[in-house]
Amino acid sequence: MTRSLLLLLTVLGLTGCVRPVDLPSWLDRLAFQRLGGTLFSSPDTLTMKEIHLDNGSLAGREIIVEGQVAEMSEYFTFIVLADDTARMLVVLTDLDQAANALHAEAPSVVRVLGVVESGKKGLPLIRARSFSVVHDPAPEAAKI
């Protein structure tokens, strides 16, 4: 009885500041940050080239991209990700803990859950909803 009451109080405490309508989205962002995947939504994993070559049908859709951090702003408001195909601007202004995570980790590879938007001159950008730091396996392989 006490375990179920404790579990109920924990769930209510964690979700107390979140509206019930936003709960699945909030849990998806938290799961993506901790586990690298979503629980309720199923966003497409795309390359940056696919986003750049899109004719506008991706605008407003939730996607996942992964790439190396090519550039990071001084105040952690944006990063530029690069993969083998292209580079992409990722806006981090909606994320509260972006500065702490990026500053502490100094990541080389990042997975981003975000929404595709149209930026200046019609170029696509990603407004990040959540991100997870992927540790680059290359330095570990070099040690062996």
C-alpha positions in Angstrom: 0.0 0.0 0.0 2.7 2.5 0.9 4.7 1.7 -2.3 1.8 2.4 -4.5 1.0 5.6 -2.6 4.6 6.7 -2.9 4.6 6.0 -6.6 1.3 7.9 -7.0 2.8 10.9 -5.1 5.9 10.8 -7.2 4.0 10.8 -10.5 1.8 13.6 -9.3 4.8 15.6 -8.1 6.6 15.2 -11.4 3.6 16.1 -13.5 2.0 18.7 -11.3 3.4 21.6 -13.3 2.4 20.1 -16.6 -1.1 20.3 -18.1 -2.6 16.9 -18.8 -2.8 17.8 -22.6 1.0 18.5 -22.7 1.9 15.4 -20.6 2.8 13.1 -23.5 4.9 15.8 -25.2 6.7 16.5 -21.9 7.4 12.8 -21.3 8.7 12.4 -24.9 11.1 15.3 -24.3 12.3 13.9 -21.0 12.6 10.4 -22.4 14.6 11.7 -25.4 17.0 13.6 -23.2 17.6 10.6 -20.9 17.2 7.6 -23.2 17.6 9.0 -26.8 14.1 8.0 -27.9 10.4 9.0 -27.5 7.6 7.1 -25.8 4.4 8.5 -27.4 5.3 10.1 -30.7 7.2 8.6 -33.6 9.3 11.3 -35.3 11.2 10.5 -38.5 15.0 10.2 -38.3 16.4 12.3 -41.3 19.7 13.3 -42.6 20.4 17.0 -43.0 20.5 16.7 -46.7 16.9 15.3 -46.8 15.8 18.4 -44.8 17.7 20.8 -47.1 16.3 19.2 -50.3 12.7 19.1 -49.0 10.1 21.1 -50.9 8.4 22.4 -47.7 6.4 19.3 -46.7 8.6 18.9 -43.5 7.8 22.3 -42.2 6.3 22.0 -38.7 7.0 18.2 -38.4 8.8 16.7 -35.6 12.1 15.0 -36.6 15.3 13.6 -35.2 18.7 14.5 -36.6 22.2 13.4 -35.4 25.5 15.1 -36.2 28.8 16.4 -35.0 28.8 19.8 -33.3 30.6 22.0 -35.9 29.9 25.3 -34.1 28.4 26.4 -30.8 27.3 29.9 -29.8 28.9 31.6 -26.9 25.7 31.6 -24.9 24.4 28.2 -26.0 21.5 29.6 -28.0 22.3 27.7 -31.1 24.6 24.9 -32.4 25.5 24.0 -36.0 25.4 20.2 -36.6 27.2 18.6 -39.4 27.1 15.1 -40.9 28.5 13.6 -44.0 25.8 15.3 -46.2 25.3 18.8 -44.9 25.2 21.3 -42.0 22.1 22.4 -40.1 21.4 25.3 -37.7 19.7 24.1 -34.5 18.1 26.7 -32.3 18.3 25.9 -28.6 16.5 28.9 -27.1 13.5 26.9 -26.0 15.6 24.6 -23.8 16.3 25.6 -20.3 19.2 23.2 -19.5 21.0 23.4 -22.8 23.8 25.6 -21.5 24.5 23.3 -18.5 24.5 20.1 -20.6 26.6 21.4 -23.5 29.1 23.2 -21.2 29.6 20.2 -18.9 29.8 17.6 -21.6 31.6 19.4 -24.5 29.9 16.9 -26.8 31.1 15.9 -30.2 28.0 14.1 -31.4 24.4 15.2 -30.5 21.0 13.8 -31.4 18.3 16.4 -31.6 14.5 16.1 -31.3 13.0 19.1 -32.9 10.6 20.8 -35.3 11.6 21.9 -38.8 11.1 25.6 -39.4 11.9 28.0 -42.2 14.6 30.5 -41.3 16.1 33.5 -43.0 15.9 33.4 -46.8 13.8 30.3 -46.6 16.6 28.0 -45.4 15.5 25.3 -43.0 16.4 25.2 -39.4 15.5 23.0 -36.5 14.0 24.4 -33.3 15.1 21.9 -30.7 12.6 20.5 -28.2 15.1 18.2 -26.6 18.6 16.8 -27.3 20.8 14.0 -26.1 24.5 13.9 -26.1 25.9 10.9 -27.9 29.5 10.1 -26.9 31.7 9.8 -29.9 33.1 6.2 -30.2 36.1 7.4 -32.2 38.3 8.5 -29.3 37.6 5.2 -27.4 38.5 3.2 -30.5 41.8 5.2 -30.9 42.8 4.2 -27.3 42.6 0.4 -28.1 
